[in-house]
């Protein structure tokens, strides 16, 4: 199934899909508020601010599957992101990225190999998938790859439509 056709929900509970971002490069990141990697929100917001006018967005996907590190309600997640990190990029409703309850979006994405040639389950919070303006997954970056990593930034820049 094309990624753009997979039904999603915004953090506010409204229906959406990746079709809303057609023509943009998207960095899709499973996020969590109580993780050692949570400070990556700062770098993700910097990417958003730096590249938004060039046809790019970060898209945060809250997930509570790794150590229960995203236990909050939608409102608590939104407040945490806004107050602590000034997050301006969109956030989706909390979903599962691994296991029997894996969301269809991640059923598709986890088939993509990372730079080492490994596909499969999401390893932890803050794993990143780069989606081209045409709507295809073109890059996978593991959780410890920071938003300012040169390889990640180069991959984003290569996908910018403008």
C-alpha positions, 0 to 999 in steps of 0.5 A: 500500500502506498504510504500516502494511503495509510489512514493516520490521526493527528494528535488532536484525533483528526483524520489525516494521512501522509498525502497531506504532505505530498510534495514535501520531504518528511522526516518521520520520527517515533518520539517519547517524552521521558526518554534519554533521547528526548533532547533530540526534540531540540534538533528536530525543531531546528531542522523544522525551522531551517528547512520548512520553507524549502518543502520539509517537515518533521512529523512526530509519532508518539509511541509508548512501546519502549520502556513506557517512555510516552505514557501521557495523554494527547494533551499531555504530549502536546503540552510537554512538546510545546513547553519544553521544546517549542515544537512547531512540527505536527504530531500524530496520535500515539501508535505502536511501531512494533509487535502484533499491534504494529500500525500499518504505516510501520508495517511498511516502513520497517521493511526499509533497511538502514545504512548498514543494510538492516531492516526490521523492528524499530530499535527504540524511540527517535528512530527516523524515516525519511520520506521523499516528496513523492511519498516513498521511504528513502532513508532510515536512521537509527535512534542514536543518529542525532538530528544534526548528523551530517549524513542525515542532513545531507539525505534531507537536503537531497530530498528537498523539493525547493 
